[in-house]
Amino acid sequence: MGEAEKTQKNAFLISLSKEGVTSKVESDNVSEIIGLLREDALEWMDFTVENIDEDSFFIATSLKFSLQLVASVTSARYSAYDDLDTELGLMLPAVRVDHFDVKIYPLLIFIRKNLILTIHPKEVVRLQKIYRYAEIFLKKIRQDIPWNDKLTIVLTRIIDENNEKNFNGLRMIEEEGDELGKYMVDPKAPRVQIGNDIYQMKHALITYLNTLWASWDVINSLRYGDAETISDNSKLLQRIGILGDDINRQIALSEHMSEVLASGLEVLQTIYNNQLQMLNNRLAFVAMWLAVLGTAVLVPNTLATVFGMPSFTFLDWRVSVVLIVMSTFLSGSIMYLIMKKKNWIPPKIEC
């Protein structure tokens, strides 16, 4: 969600020759793109694959990346950074958010002299923007700078684009959270559904935060330029540092959302407790009056039974009625006063 539909083919190659000439080739034939590899030009190859584990081994090793590097990167969960001096392997999380469903896909990046290779599943289509303007972008790279400076410029652009698409996920979670807030204030909304939605939002935030921290780990490893394939130019490294600062801001925003969600949960819990307390008070109030009425009925009923016995035939019926009526009010009043003295009458709570 949030990414444009895919229009390009499964593989493409962008090349910048020593003379400053750019070329672009795209194809559904992976072997065709691999066969266009040149060692004397700056190249970026991108492959969209069905099976990221199997296909990445074939593509990367065909482009002369070591099996050790590929295995190390693909075995990671969210992110990876492996430097083998002459080659560098990275994994970055690519996030797609649909409502509260956060899906994480791997974006593999392999780097060696004059070559950047990106491999990702078909669900990740976020590199289209760079691909569209790649020729213009590469022409702006000066030819007199070192090869690792050129690689760093392209790599920074790729990471920045991936981060921007990831950051859109937080906006979508915020929008869904706002809809959930409207749902929560509805007194007729089913509480079970609200509880499930709150859990889904919390889980989405935690998953999203994990991807941000994973991206930050990779960028933090790049920002000092220790790898031979990464530039040690302070200005270029500063760009990588800016990417890390952007992620830190997103982490802060996500944590703030978690705090807001926690506050909302506390408010919701307070509302539930108040509603439960009001219900308990109502039940107690009903029970109190049932006890009073029960006592008021029990005593006169007992007297009526006694007065109906043959031994009480001498008693005038008018006197019996008066005694029964008086006992009704007297027994009910006594029971009410006893319950009031014992503080068994629940307080009245306004709804």
N, C-alpha and C positions, 0 to 999 in steps of 0.2 A: 504494500500500500504506500502511495506517495511517490512511487517511481514511475517514470514513463514506460510505456510498453516498448518492448524490444523491437527494433527495426533492422539492426545490422545483422550480419551473418555470424556464424559461430566462432570465427577467428579473424583477426586483422593484424596488420603489420604497419607501423609508422616508422619511417627511416629518415635520418638526416645524414647525408654524406659529408665528407671532409670539405667539399666545395660549397656546402651550405644549401644543397638541393634536397628538397623533401619529396617523399613518395609515400603513397598510401595504397595498401592492397588488402582486400577482404575476401574471405572465401569460407565455404562450409567444409572444405577439405583441409583437415588439420595438417596432414603431411605436406600439402602444397605450401602452406605458410612456413612450416619448419624448414623446408628446402630453400627458402629465400634468405636464410641467415647469412649475413656478411659480418666479418670480423672487423672491418675497417670503417664502419659507420655506426652512429648512435641509433639504436633500434629499441622500439617498444612493441612487444608482441602480447596480445591478449587472446585468451581462449575461454570459451564458454563450454562447459562439459556437463555430462549427465551424472557421471560417477566421479566425485572429486578425488577420492582416494586412488582408484585405479588409473584414471586418465592423467592425473597430475604426475604420476611416476613415469608414464610413457612420454609425455610431452617434455617434462623437465630433463630427463636423462637423454632424450633425443637432441636437446639443445646443449648438451655437454655439462649439465649440472650433476653433481655427484649424488649417488644413491643415498649416501649418509645424510646429506643436507635435506633432501626431499623427505626422507623418513622422519627426521627430527622435527621438521615443520608440520607435517601432516598429522603427526601423533598428538599434537597439542589439542586442547579443548577450545579455548576462546582466542588465544593469541600465542605467538611464538616469535623468538628472535634467536637466530643461530648464525654466528659469524665463523666462517672457515677461511679467513684471510682473503683468498682470491675470489670468494663467492659469499653471498649473504642471503639468508632466507628469512622471510617474515610471514606471519599470519596475522591478519587484522579481522575483527568481527564486523560483519555487514548486517545491520539490523533492519528488519521490516516489521512494522507494527500494524496490526489489524484489530481495532477496538482495544481489548486488553491482552491480545495474543501477541507476544513478542517472539519473533522467530529470528534466529541467529544463523547466519551462513558464513563460511570461511572465505576470505579473500587472500589468496596466496600470492606472494611477491618474491620472485627470485632475481637476484642481481649479480652480475659479473661484468667484467670490463666491456663497455659499450652496449650492454644488453640489459633491459628490464623486462621480465616476464611476469605477467599476471594471469592467474587461473582462478576461476570461480564457477559456482553452479549457475544454471540458467535463471534462477530467481534473482540474481544480482545483476542489474542492468544499469547501475549508477555511473559507469564510466563512459556512457554515451556522450556526455557533454564535452569531456576532454577529447574523445575521439573526433568529434565534429570539428573542433578547433585545433586539432593536434598539429596540423601543418603550419598554421600561423604561429602557434605557440613554440614549436621547435625552431622556426626561423629566427625567433628572437634570441635564441641561445647563441652567445658569442663562440666563434670557432677557436679563439686563442686561449680559452680556459681549459684546465685539466679535464680529463675524461670523467673523473669521479665527481667533479663539480657539475658536469652536465647531467650525470645520473641522479645526483642529489636534487637538482632542480625539477626533473621529471617526477622523481619519487615524492617530493614534497607536494607537487600538484595532485598526484594520485591520492595520497593520504588525506589531503585537505578535502578533496571531493567526497571521499568515503566518510570522513567525519561529518561533513555538512549534511549528508543524507541520514546519517545516524542521529544527528541532533534533531531532525524532523520528528523522530520517534517520540521525543519528550513532549513536543507540541501536541501530538495526537493523543498521548496519554492524558495531558492536561484537558483537552477538549472532552475526552470520555469521562474524566473526573468531574467536569462541570455538569455533564448530563446526569451523572450519578448523584451529584448534590441535589439537583432538582427532584430526582426520584426519592431521595432520602427524606425530604421534607413533606412528602405526601403521606398523610396519616393512614391512608388506605393501602399503601404499598405493602406487599407481603414481606415480613421481616426475614424469612429464610432467604428470599431472593436478594435482599439488600446485603445480608451477611456474606453471601456467595460473591456478589459483585465487589464488595469491599476487599475480600480476599484476592480476587482476580486482579484488582488494581494494585494492591500491595505486592503481589507476586510479579506483576509487570514492571513495577518500579525497581524491585530488587534485581530482576534479570537485566533491566536496562542499565542499572548502576554497575553490574558486573561487567558488561561490555565496555562501559566507559573506562573502568579501571584497567581492563585488559588492553584497550587502545593506549592508555596512558603509559603502561609498562613498556610497550614497544617504542613509543615516541621518546620516552625517557632514556631508553637504551641507545637511541639514535642521536640525541641532542648534543652529545659531546664529540661526535665524529671519530670515535675510536676505531671503527671498522675501516679497512683499507679502501673498500668500495664506496665509502661515504666521504664527502668533502670535509676538510678541516678549515674551510673558509668561515670566518666568524659571522659574516653577513648571512651566509646560507644556513649556518647552524642556528642563527637567530630566528630564521623562518620556522625551523623545526621547533624551537622553543615557543614560538607563538602558537603553534598547533597544540602544544602541551598546555599552554595557558587557556586556550579555548576549551579544552576538555575539562580542565579544573573548574571553569565557570559552569559548565554543564553538570558536573558532579555536585557543585554547590546548589544549583537549582533543583536537581533531583532530590538531594537531601532535604532541601526546604519543603519540597512537595511531600516528602515522607513525614516531616514534622506536622504539616498542615493536615495530612491524612490521620495521623495519630491524634491530633486535637479533635478532629471530626469524630473519630471513634469514641473519644472520651465524652463528647457532647451527646452522641447517640446513646452511649451506655447510661448516661445520666437520665436521658429522656425515658429509656426503658425502665430504669429503676423507679422513677417517679410514677410512671404508669402502673407498674406493678404494685407500688405502695398505695396508690389510690384504689386499685382493685382490692387489695387486702383490707383497706379501711372500709370500703363499701361492704365487703363480706362480713367484716367484724361488726359493722353497724347493723346489718340485717340480723346477724346472729344474736346481738344484744336485744333487739326488739322482739325477736322470736322467743328469747328466754323470758322477757317481761310478759309477753302475751301468754306464753305457756304457763307461767306461774299464775297469771290472772285468771286463766281458765281452769287450771288444775284445782285450786282451792274451792271455788264455788261448785265445781263439778263434784268434788268430794262431799261438800255440804248437802248438795241436792240428793246425792245417793243416801246419805245418812237420814235426811229428813223424809225420805221415801220409805223408810223402814216402818213396820207396824207399830213399833214402840213409840214412834213420834207422831202418831195420828192426832194426839191432843193439840199439836201445834197448829195454830191458824196459818192458812196458806199465805195470807198477806204478810205475816211476820217472816215466813220462810223466804218469800221473794225479797223482802227488804234485807234480810241477813245475807242472802246470796249476792245481791247487787253490791252491798257494802263490802263484802269479802272480796269481790272482784276488783274494785277500785283500791282497796286497802292492800291486798297481796301484790297487785301490780306496782303500786307506789313504793311499797317496801322493797321489792326486788330492784326497782330503778334506783332508789336511794343507795342500796347496798352496792350496786355496780358502779355508781358514780363515786362513792366513797373509796372504793377499791381501784379507781381510775381504770376501769375496764371499758369505759365508753371511748371509742376511737375519736381522735380529733377530726374535725371537718376540713377537707382539703378541696380548694376550688379547682375545677377542671381547667 
